[in-house]
C-alpha cells in the first residue's frame, strides 16, 4: 500500500487554494497459513481492493460580495458519468409461467436502448424489449446465459455497456430424492460447462458430539463418481466447544484442499466453477462480505451431467459420513446460474437416522432456502447480493 499526495498552490488576488488528492494501490494479501500448490497449477488470492475517487481540482477566484466562483479546472471539463449496467442477477423462471424483469443502468444520458448481442440468447419464449424489459412465458427448461448491450443518448459519441446474465428455467413438477448427506437442489442433463451460486455462511449450535456442515456449489457427483466443487465448512468440537470454519475446493477422488481465506458466520460467498478450454477448469470463491477472492485452474474430465447447490454432512477421510451440525439461520442460495441443457430438476431432502435433517424450500423466483430439521422453509424473497 502506498500513498501519493498532489498539492497545487495557486495564488489569485491574495487567495490561495490548496488541494490534496490521495492515490492508493493495493498490494496486500489475505493472512493465514501458507498453502503450497504444484508448479502445474495457477492460484491467486487477494483482499478487497480500495478505490479512491479523484475529483477535479477547481481554481477559485474572488468575486463581488465575497463569493467565489469557478474560473478553471485543472483536469479539464467535467464529463458525463460512465454508463454502467447495474443489474447483476435475474429472477428464475418456470416453464409456462409468466415472466417479467427490468434491466437497469446508471450513468450516461437516458433514454437507453437495450438488445441481446452475440450468439447468446435468452430463454425461448422470453424477449428483451428496447426499453430493457424481459417479458414472456418460457417454453423450455435450461440454464440460459446471454449478453445484453445498452446504448445511451449522448452526443456526438454514445456510450455503450455490456453484461453477461443468466436465467434458469425450471420444469414443473420437480423430482424429490432423500440422500443421507446432501440437501438442496440439482439439475441433471448437460453437458454443463459452468455453475455459479451465492450463499450465506451459517453458525453451528453446540452439540454433545462432533458435527459438521458444508455449503457448496459443484458439477457432477449426484449419479457418478466424478465431482468438482468448492465451498465452506463448519466443524463443531464438543471437546473445545468451538467451531472451526474454513473454505476449500475439491476434485474427486482427491480429498478437499483448504484455502487460505478468512471466513466468518454471516459472510456471503459466491462460488463459480467453469470450463476454460479442453480439460482445464477455473474455480473461484469470492467472500462478498470481506472482499477476499481465491481462484485456481485445475484439470477436470468429468462428464458434466449434473450441477448442484448443496448443504452437506460431508464424510471424513475414511468415508464415514459426518453428523450434520444444527445450523442457523437458514442457508439461502441465490444468483444460481450455469450453462447446459436441463432435463430434470431434483429436490434433495437429507435424511439421517431415518428422519429429515435438512430440508430445502421450493425453487422460488430468486433461488431457494435450506433449513435444519424436518420443516421446509420459504424461498428467499430477494437475492442475497
ZIZIHU-V922488 format. One record per residue. N is the residue number from 1. RES is the residue in one small letter. SS is DSSP state (helix for helix, strand for strand, loop for the rest). Layout:
n=N res=RES ss=SS
n=N res=RES ss=SS
This chain:
n=1 res=x ss=loop
n=2 res=x ss=strand
n=3 res=x ss=strand
n=4 res=x ss=strand
n=5 res=x ss=strand
n=6 res=x ss=strand
n=7 res=x ss=strand
n=8 res=x ss=strand
n=9 res=x ss=strand
n=10 res=x ss=strand
n=11 res=x ss=strand
n=12 res=x ss=strand
n=13 res=x ss=loop
n=14 res=x ss=loop
n=15 res=x ss=strand
n=16 res=x ss=strand
n=17 res=x ss=strand
n=18 res=x ss=strand
n=19 res=x ss=strand
n=20 res=x ss=strand
n=21 res=x ss=strand
n=22 res=x ss=strand
n=23 res=x ss=strand
n=24 res=x ss=strand
n=25 res=x ss=strand
n=26 res=x ss=loop
n=27 res=x ss=loop
n=28 res=x ss=loop
n=29 res=x ss=loop
n=30 res=x ss=loop
n=31 res=x ss=loop
n=32 res=x ss=loop
n=33 res=x ss=loop
n=34 res=x ss=loop
n=35 res=x ss=loop
n=36 res=x ss=loop
n=37 res=x ss=loop
n=38 res=x ss=loop
n=39 res=x ss=loop
n=40 res=x ss=loop
n=41 res=x ss=loop
n=42 res=x ss=strand
n=43 res=x ss=strand
n=44 res=x ss=strand
n=45 res=x ss=strand
n=46 res=x ss=strand
n=47 res=x ss=loop
n=48 res=x ss=loop
n=49 res=x ss=loop
n=50 res=x ss=loop
n=51 res=x ss=loop
n=52 res=x ss=loop
n=53 res=x ss=loop
n=54 res=x ss=loop
n=55 res=x ss=loop
n=56 res=x ss=loop
n=57 res=x ss=loop
n=58 res=x ss=strand
n=59 res=x ss=strand
n=60 res=x ss=strand
n=61 res=x ss=strand
n=62 res=x ss=strand
n=63 res=x ss=loop
n=64 res=x ss=helix
n=65 res=x ss=helix
n=66 res=x ss=helix
n=67 res=x ss=loop
n=68 res=x ss=strand
n=69 res=x ss=strand
n=70 res=x ss=strand
n=71 res=x ss=strand
n=72 res=x ss=strand
n=73 res=x ss=strand
n=74 res=x ss=loop
n=75 res=x ss=loop
n=76 res=x ss=loop
n=77 res=x ss=loop
n=78 res=x ss=loop
n=79 res=x ss=loop
n=80 res=x ss=loop
n=81 res=x ss=loop
n=82 res=x ss=loop
n=83 res=x ss=loop
n=84 res=x ss=strand
n=85 res=x ss=strand
n=86 res=x ss=loop
n=87 res=x ss=loop
n=88 res=x ss=loop
n=89 res=x ss=loop
n=90 res=x ss=loop
n=91 res=x ss=loop
n=92 res=x ss=loop
n=93 res=x ss=strand
n=94 res=x ss=strand
n=95 res=x ss=loop
n=96 res=x ss=loop
n=97 res=x ss=loop
n=98 res=x ss=strand
n=99 res=x ss=strand
n=100 res=x ss=strand
n=101 res=x ss=strand
n=102 res=x ss=strand
n=103 res=x ss=loop
n=104 res=x ss=loop
n=105 res=x ss=strand
n=106 res=x ss=strand
n=107 res=x ss=loop
n=108 res=x ss=loop
n=109 res=x ss=loop
n=110 res=x ss=loop
n=111 res=x ss=loop
n=112 res=x ss=loop
n=113 res=x ss=strand
n=114 res=x ss=strand
n=115 res=x ss=strand
n=116 res=x ss=strand
n=117 res=x ss=strand
n=118 res=x ss=loop
n=119 res=x ss=loop
n=120 res=x ss=loop
n=121 res=x ss=loop
n=122 res=x ss=loop
n=123 res=x ss=loop
n=124 res=x ss=loop
n=125 res=x ss=loop
n=126 res=x ss=strand
n=127 res=x ss=strand
n=128 res=x ss=strand
n=129 res=x ss=loop
n=130 res=x ss=loop
n=131 res=x ss=loop
n=132 res=x ss=loop
n=133 res=x ss=strand
n=134 res=x ss=strand
n=135 res=x ss=strand
n=136 res=x ss=strand
n=137 res=x ss=strand
n=138 res=x ss=loop
n=139 res=x ss=loop
n=140 res=x ss=loop
n=141 res=x ss=loop
n=142 res=x ss=strand
n=143 res=x ss=strand
n=144 res=x ss=strand
n=145 res=x ss=strand
n=146 res=x ss=strand
n=147 res=x ss=strand
n=148 res=x ss=strand
n=149 res=x ss=strand
n=150 res=x ss=strand
n=151 res=x ss=strand
n=152 res=x ss=loop
n=153 res=x ss=loop
n=154 res=x ss=loop
n=155 res=x ss=loop
n=156 res=x ss=loop
n=157 res=x ss=loop
n=158 res=x ss=loop
n=159 res=x ss=loop
n=160 res=x ss=strand
n=161 res=x ss=strand
n=162 res=x ss=strand
n=163 res=x ss=strand
n=164 res=x ss=strand
n=165 res=x ss=strand
n=166 res=x ss=strand
n=167 res=x ss=strand
n=168 res=x ss=strand
n=169 res=x ss=strand
n=170 res=x ss=strand
n=171 res=x ss=loop
n=172 res=x ss=loop
n=173 res=x ss=loop
n=174 res=x ss=loop
n=175 res=x ss=strand
n=176 res=x ss=strand
n=177 res=x ss=strand
n=178 res=x ss=loop
n=179 res=x ss=loop
n=180 res=x ss=loop
n=181 res=x ss=loop
n=182 res=x ss=strand
n=183 res=x ss=strand
n=184 res=x ss=strand
n=185 res=x ss=strand
n=186 res=x ss=strand
n=187 res=x ss=strand
n=188 res=x ss=strand
n=189 res=x ss=strand
n=190 res=x ss=loop
n=191 res=x ss=loop
n=192 res=x ss=loop
n=193 res=x ss=loop
n=194 res=x ss=strand
n=195 res=x ss=strand
n=196 res=x ss=strand
n=197 res=x ss=strand
n=198 res=x ss=strand
n=199 res=x ss=strand
n=200 res=x ss=strand
n=201 res=x ss=loop
n=202 res=x ss=loop
n=203 res=x ss=strand
n=204 res=x ss=strand
n=205 res=x ss=loop
n=206 res=x ss=loop
n=207 res=x ss=loop
n=208 res=x ss=loop
n=209 res=x ss=loop
n=210 res=x ss=loop
n=211 res=x ss=strand
n=212 res=x ss=strand
n=213 res=x ss=strand
n=214 res=x ss=strand
n=215 res=x ss=strand
n=216 res=x ss=strand
n=217 res=x ss=strand
n=218 res=x ss=strand
n=219 res=x ss=strand
n=220 res=x ss=loop
n=221 res=x ss=loop
n=222 res=x ss=loop
n=223 res=x ss=loop
n=224 res=x ss=loop
n=225 res=x ss=loop
n=226 res=x ss=loop
n=227 res=x ss=loop
n=228 res=x ss=strand
n=229 res=x ss=strand
n=230 res=x ss=strand
n=231 res=x ss=strand
n=232 res=x ss=strand
n=233 res=x ss=strand
n=234 res=x ss=strand
n=235 res=x ss=strand
n=236 res=x ss=strand
n=237 res=x ss=strand
n=238 res=x ss=loop
n=239 res=x ss=loop
n=240 res=x ss=loop
n=241 res=x ss=loop
n=242 res=x ss=strand
n=243 res=x ss=strand
n=244 res=x ss=strand
n=245 res=x ss=strand
n=246 res=x ss=strand
n=247 res=x ss=strand
n=248 res=x ss=strand
n=249 res=x ss=strand
n=250 res=x ss=strand
n=251 res=x ss=strand
n=252 res=x ss=loop
n=253 res=x ss=loop
n=254 res=x ss=loop
n=255 res=x ss=loop
n=256 res=x ss=loop
n=257 res=x ss=strand
n=258 res=x ss=strand
n=259 res=x ss=strand
n=260 res=x ss=loop
n=261 res=x ss=loop
n=262 res=x ss=loop
n=263 res=x ss=loop
n=264 res=x ss=loop
n=265 res=x ss=loop
n=266 res=x ss=loop
n=267 res=x ss=loop
n=268 res=x ss=strand
n=269 res=x ss=strand
n=270 res=x ss=strand
n=271 res=x ss=strand
n=272 res=x ss=strand
n=273 res=x ss=strand
n=274 res=x ss=strand
n=275 res=x ss=strand
n=276 res=x ss=strand
n=277 res=x ss=strand
n=278 res=x ss=loop
n=279 res=x ss=loop
n=280 res=x ss=strand
n=281 res=x ss=strand
n=282 res=x ss=strand
n=283 res=x ss=strand
n=284 res=x ss=strand
n=285 res=x ss=strand
n=286 res=x ss=strand
n=287 res=x ss=strand
n=288 res=x ss=loop
n=289 res=x ss=loop
n=290 res=x ss=loop
n=291 res=x ss=loop
n=292 res=x ss=loop
n=293 res=x ss=strand
n=294 res=x ss=strand
n=295 res=x ss=strand
n=296 res=x ss=strand
n=297 res=x ss=strand
n=298 res=x ss=strand
n=299 res=x ss=strand
n=300 res=x ss=loop
n=301 res=x ss=loop
n=302 res=x ss=loop
n=303 res=x ss=loop
n=304 res=x ss=loop
n=305 res=x ss=loop
n=306 res=x ss=strand
n=307 res=x ss=strand
n=308 res=x ss=strand
n=309 res=x ss=strand
n=310 res=x ss=strand
n=311 res=x ss=strand
n=312 res=x ss=strand
n=313 res=x ss=loop
n=314 res=x ss=loop
n=315 res=x ss=strand
n=316 res=x ss=loop
n=317 res=x ss=loop
n=318 res=x ss=loop
n=319 res=x ss=loop
n=320 res=x ss=loop
n=321 res=x ss=strand
n=322 res=x ss=loop
n=323 res=x ss=loop
n=324 res=x ss=strand
n=325 res=x ss=loop
n=326 res=x ss=loop
n=327 res=x ss=strand
n=328 res=x ss=strand
n=329 res=x ss=loop
n=330 res=x ss=loop
n=331 res=x ss=strand
n=332 res=x ss=strand
n=333 res=x ss=strand
n=334 res=x ss=strand
n=335 res=x ss=strand
n=336 res=x ss=strand
n=337 res=x ss=strand
n=338 res=x ss=strand
n=339 res=x ss=strand
n=340 res=x ss=strand
n=341 res=x ss=loop
n=342 res=x ss=strand
n=343 res=x ss=strand
n=344 res=x ss=strand
n=345 res=x ss=strand
n=346 res=x ss=strand
n=347 res=x ss=strand
n=348 res=x ss=strand
n=349 res=x ss=loop
n=350 res=x ss=strand
n=351 res=x ss=strand
n=352 res=x ss=strand
n=353 res=x ss=loop
n=354 res=x ss=loop
n=355 res=x ss=strand
n=356 res=x ss=strand
n=357 res=x ss=strand
n=358 res=x ss=strand
n=359 res=x ss=strand
n=360 res=x ss=strand
n=361 res=x ss=loop
n=362 res=x ss=loop
n=363 res=x ss=loop
n=364 res=x ss=loop
n=365 res=x ss=loop
n=366 res=x ss=loop
n=367 res=x ss=loop
n=368 res=x ss=strand
n=369 res=x ss=strand
n=370 res=x ss=strand
n=371 res=x ss=strand
n=372 res=x ss=strand
n=373 res=x ss=loop
n=374 res=x ss=loop
n=375 res=x ss=loop
n=376 res=x ss=loop
n=377 res=x ss=loop
n=378 res=x ss=loop
n=379 res=x ss=loop
n=380 res=x ss=loop
n=381 res=x ss=loop
n=382 res=x ss=loop
n=383 res=x ss=loop
n=384 res=x ss=loop
n=385 res=x ss=loop
